[in-house]
C-alpha cells in the first residue's frame, strides 16, 4: 500500500467512529426524557465505546505505518500521542472513581475545592473521544496546511471541538461535581443539557464531514502514487545469482569468459 492509501484508510475508520458517536449521542438526545429509551442508549453507548477503541487504534496504527514507510519520524510520533489519548480514554474508566474520591474530599466552598472540581471536569473531558477527535482535527490541520481545500473543513471541525470541550469542562464541573464558586448565574449558563448535546452533535457532524473530505483527497492522491509504485517495480532488475545451477562455485567469471569466446569463435 502507498502512503496515501494508508492515510485514506485511516480517515475512513475515523469517519466511521465519528458516525457511531453521532448516532449514539443523537439517540441519547432524543430520549433524554424517557427512562426506557435511556436504558437502550446506555447499552449502545457501551458498544460504541469499544467499537471506537478498536477502530481508532487501527486508524492511528495504519497512519503510523504510512509515516514509517515515508520516513517521516516526527509525524509518526504524533500517532503515538494519539494512541496514548485513545488508551487514556479507555483506562480512565477503571481509576475514575478513585480520582474523583480524592478531589471531592476538598470542600467545594474553598478555592482549592473549586479548582479541584474544575480539574475533574477537565480530567473527564480530556479522557473522552470528543477531545481525541479535536486533537485529530488539530493534527490534520497542521499536517495538511498546504492543501487549501482541506483547511476549511478541518478548521470548522477544530473550532466545533474546542467549543464543545470547553463547555463540557464547565458543565461537568457544575452538574457532576457541584462547582458553585462563581454563583448561580454561571451555573445556569453552563449546565444546560440541550446546549451541551447540540454542541456535541455539531462537533461529531463536523468531524464526519472533515474525514469524508480528507478521505476523498487521499483517495485521489493514491492513484498516481500507486501508478508510480507499479512503474518502479516493473523497472527493477533481478540480480544475477552467484551460484551455478550445479550448486557449487561462487565466481562465474571463467564460465562467462568461455561462453563469450565460444559464441565469438565456435571452433574455439
C-alpha positions as CSV (number, residue, x, y, z in Angstrom):
1,X,0.0,0.0,0.0
2,X,1.1,3.6,-0.7
3,X,1.3,6.4,1.9
4,X,-1.9,8.0,0.5
5,X,-3.8,4.6,0.7
6,X,-2.8,4.2,4.4
7,X,-4.0,7.8,5.2
8,X,-7.2,7.3,3.2
9,X,-8.0,4.1,5.2
10,X,-7.2,5.9,8.5
11,X,-9.6,8.7,7.6
12,X,-12.3,6.2,6.7
13,X,-12.0,4.4,10.0
14,X,-12.2,7.7,11.9
15,X,-15.2,8.8,9.9
16,X,-16.9,5.5,10.9
17,X,-16.0,6.3,14.6
18,X,-17.5,9.8,14.3
19,X,-20.6,8.4,12.7
20,X,-21.1,5.9,15.5
21,X,-20.6,8.7,18.1
22,X,-23.0,11.0,16.3
23,X,-25.7,8.3,16.1
24,X,-25.5,7.2,19.7
25,X,-25.5,10.8,21.0
26,X,-28.4,11.6,18.7
27,X,-30.4,8.8,20.2
28,X,-29.4,9.9,23.7
29,X,-30.6,13.4,22.9
30,X,-33.9,12.3,21.6
31,X,-34.6,10.0,24.5
32,X,-33.4,12.3,27.3
33,X,-36.8,12.4,29.0
34,X,-37.6,8.7,28.5
35,X,-36.3,6.1,31.1
36,X,-37.0,3.2,28.8
37,X,-35.1,4.8,26.0
38,X,-32.2,5.7,28.2
39,X,-31.5,2.1,29.0
40,X,-31.2,1.3,25.3
41,X,-28.9,4.2,24.7
42,X,-26.8,3.1,27.6
43,X,-26.2,-0.3,26.1
44,X,-25.4,1.3,22.7
45,X,-23.0,3.7,24.3
46,X,-21.0,0.8,25.8
47,X,-20.9,-1.0,22.5
48,X,-19.9,2.2,20.7
49,X,-17.1,2.8,23.3
50,X,-15.4,-0.5,22.4
51,X,-16.0,-0.1,18.6
52,X,-14.4,3.3,18.6
53,X,-11.5,2.0,20.7
54,X,-10.7,-0.8,18.2
55,X,-11.3,1.2,15.0
56,X,-9.4,4.2,16.4
57,X,-6.4,2.1,17.2
58,X,-6.4,0.6,13.7
59,X,-6.7,4.0,12.2
60,X,-3.7,5.5,14.1
61,X,-1.6,2.4,13.6
62,X,-2.2,2.5,9.8
63,X,-1.3,6.2,9.8
64,X,1.8,5.5,11.7
65,X,2.8,2.8,9.1
66,X,2.4,5.4,6.4
67,X,4.8,7.8,8.1
68,X,7.2,5.0,8.8
69,X,7.4,4.0,5.2
70,X,7.8,7.6,4.1
71,X,10.5,8.1,6.9
72,X,8.5,10.9,8.5
73,X,9.6,10.2,12.0
74,X,8.1,13.4,13.5
75,X,4.7,12.6,12.0
76,X,4.9,9.1,13.4
77,X,5.5,10.4,16.9
78,X,2.1,12.3,16.7
79,X,0.3,9.0,16.1
80,X,1.9,7.6,19.3
81,X,0.4,10.6,21.2
82,X,-3.0,10.0,19.6
83,X,-2.8,6.3,20.6
84,X,-2.0,7.3,24.1
85,X,-5.0,9.6,24.3
86,X,-7.2,6.8,23.0
87,X,-5.9,4.3,25.6
88,X,-6.2,7.0,28.3
89,X,-9.9,7.4,27.4
90,X,-10.3,3.7,27.9
91,X,-8.2,3.1,31.0
92,X,-9.6,6.1,32.9
93,X,-12.8,4.2,33.4
94,X,-11.0,1.9,35.8
95,X,-9.4,4.6,38.0
96,X,-12.0,7.4,37.6
97,X,-13.8,6.7,40.9
98,X,-10.6,6.8,42.9
99,X,-9.5,10.1,41.4
100,X,-13.0,11.6,42.0
101,X,-12.9,10.5,45.6
102,X,-9.6,12.3,46.3
103,X,-10.7,15.6,44.6
104,X,-14.2,15.7,46.1
105,X,-12.9,15.3,49.6
106,X,-12.0,19.0,49.5
107,X,-14.8,21.4,50.5
108,X,-16.5,22.9,47.4
109,X,-16.7,26.3,49.1
110,X,-12.9,26.7,49.3
111,X,-10.6,27.9,46.4
112,X,-8.9,24.5,46.4
113,X,-12.2,22.7,46.2
114,X,-13.3,24.9,43.3
115,X,-10.0,24.2,41.4
116,X,-10.4,20.5,42.2
117,X,-13.8,20.4,40.7
118,X,-12.7,22.3,37.6
119,X,-9.8,19.9,37.4
120,X,-12.2,16.9,37.5
121,X,-14.3,18.5,34.7
122,X,-11.1,18.9,32.6
123,X,-9.9,15.4,33.5
124,X,-13.1,13.8,32.3
125,X,-13.2,15.9,29.2
126,X,-9.6,15.0,28.2
127,X,-10.4,11.3,28.8
128,X,-13.2,11.3,26.1
129,X,-13.5,10.6,22.4
130,X,-14.7,14.1,21.8
131,X,-11.4,15.5,22.9
132,X,-9.5,12.9,21.0
133,X,-11.2,13.9,17.7
134,X,-10.5,17.5,18.5
135,X,-6.8,16.6,18.8
136,X,-7.0,14.8,15.5
137,X,-8.6,17.8,13.8
138,X,-5.7,20.0,15.1
139,X,-3.2,17.4,13.8
140,X,-4.8,17.2,10.4
141,X,-4.9,21.0,10.1
142,X,-1.2,21.2,10.8
143,X,-0.4,18.3,8.5
144,X,-2.5,19.4,5.6
145,X,-2.0,23.1,5.9
146,X,-0.6,23.3,2.4
147,X,-3.8,21.9,0.9
148,X,-6.3,24.7,0.7
149,X,-9.4,22.6,0.1
150,X,-8.8,20.7,3.4
151,X,-8.2,23.8,5.6
152,X,-11.9,24.9,5.9
153,X,-13.4,21.6,7.0
154,X,-10.5,20.9,9.3
155,X,-10.8,24.4,10.8
156,X,-14.5,24.0,11.4
157,X,-14.0,20.6,13.0
158,X,-11.4,22.1,15.3
159,X,-13.5,25.1,16.2
160,X,-16.5,23.0,17.0
161,X,-14.4,20.6,19.1
162,X,-12.9,23.5,21.1
163,X,-16.3,25.0,21.8
164,X,-17.8,21.6,22.8
165,X,-14.9,20.6,25.0
166,X,-14.7,24.0,26.7
167,X,-18.4,23.9,27.5
168,X,-18.1,20.3,28.6
169,X,-15.4,21.1,31.2
170,X,-17.7,23.7,32.9
171,X,-20.8,21.6,32.5
172,X,-19.2,18.6,34.1
173,X,-17.8,20.7,36.9
174,X,-21.2,22.2,37.7
175,X,-23.6,19.3,37.2
176,X,-21.4,16.3,38.3
177,X,-19.1,17.9,40.9
178,X,-21.2,20.7,42.4
179,X,-19.0,23.6,41.3
180,X,-20.5,26.7,42.9
181,X,-17.6,29.2,43.1
182,X,-19.0,31.7,40.5
183,X,-22.6,31.7,41.6
184,X,-26.0,30.6,40.3
185,X,-26.0,32.6,37.1
186,X,-22.7,31.0,35.9
187,X,-24.1,27.5,36.9
188,X,-27.3,28.0,34.9
189,X,-25.5,29.1,31.8
190,X,-23.1,26.1,31.9
191,X,-25.4,23.4,33.0
192,X,-27.9,23.4,30.1
193,X,-28.2,19.8,28.7
194,X,-29.8,21.0,25.5
195,X,-26.8,23.3,24.7
196,X,-24.4,20.5,25.7
197,X,-26.0,18.0,23.4
198,X,-26.3,20.4,20.4
199,X,-22.6,21.3,20.7
200,X,-21.8,17.6,20.9
201,X,-23.7,16.7,17.8
202,X,-22.4,19.7,15.8
203,X,-18.8,18.6,16.8
204,X,-19.3,15.0,15.6
205,X,-21.1,16.1,12.4
206,X,-18.2,18.4,11.6
207,X,-15.8,15.5,12.2
208,X,-17.7,13.3,9.8
209,X,-17.5,16.0,7.1
210,X,-13.8,16.6,7.7
211,X,-12.9,12.9,7.5
212,X,-15.0,12.5,4.3
213,X,-13.2,15.3,2.6
214,X,-9.8,14.1,3.7
215,X,-10.7,10.5,2.6
216,X,-11.7,11.8,-0.9
217,X,-8.5,13.8,-1.1
218,X,-6.1,10.9,-0.3
219,X,-8.1,8.5,-2.5
220,X,-7.3,10.8,-5.4
221,X,-3.6,11.0,-4.3
222,X,-3.4,7.3,-4.1
223,X,-4.0,6.8,-7.9
224,X,-0.7,8.5,-9.1
225,X,1.2,7.1,-6.1
226,X,0.1,3.5,-7.0
227,X,1.0,4.1,-10.7
228,X,4.4,5.3,-9.7
229,X,5.0,2.4,-7.4
230,X,4.0,-0.1,-10.1
231,X,6.3,1.6,-12.6
232,X,9.3,1.4,-10.1
233,X,8.5,-2.3,-9.5
234,X,8.4,-3.0,-13.2
235,X,11.8,-1.4,-13.8
236,X,13.5,-3.4,-11.0
237,X,16.1,-5.9,-12.4
238,X,16.6,-9.2,-10.6
239,X,20.3,-9.5,-9.6
240,X,22.2,-12.4,-11.1
241,X,22.8,-15.4,-8.9
242,X,26.3,-16.0,-7.8
243,X,25.9,-19.8,-7.6
244,X,25.9,-22.1,-10.7
245,X,23.0,-24.4,-11.4
246,X,25.0,-27.3,-10.1
247,X,25.1,-25.6,-6.7
248,X,28.9,-25.1,-6.5
249,X,31.2,-22.2,-7.2
250,X,31.0,-18.5,-6.2
251,X,32.7,-17.0,-9.2
252,X,31.2,-17.3,-12.7
253,X,33.9,-15.3,-14.4
254,X,35.6,-18.3,-16.0
255,X,32.3,-19.7,-17.3
256,X,31.2,-16.3,-18.7
257,X,34.6,-15.9,-20.4
258,X,34.4,-19.3,-22.2
259,X,30.8,-18.8,-23.1
260,X,31.6,-15.5,-24.8
261,X,34.6,-17.0,-26.5
262,X,32.6,-19.9,-27.8
263,X,29.9,-17.5,-29.1
264,X,32.5,-15.4,-31.0
265,X,34.6,-18.4,-32.2
266,X,32.6,-21.6,-32.4
267,X,35.7,-23.6,-33.2
268,X,37.5,-22.4,-30.0
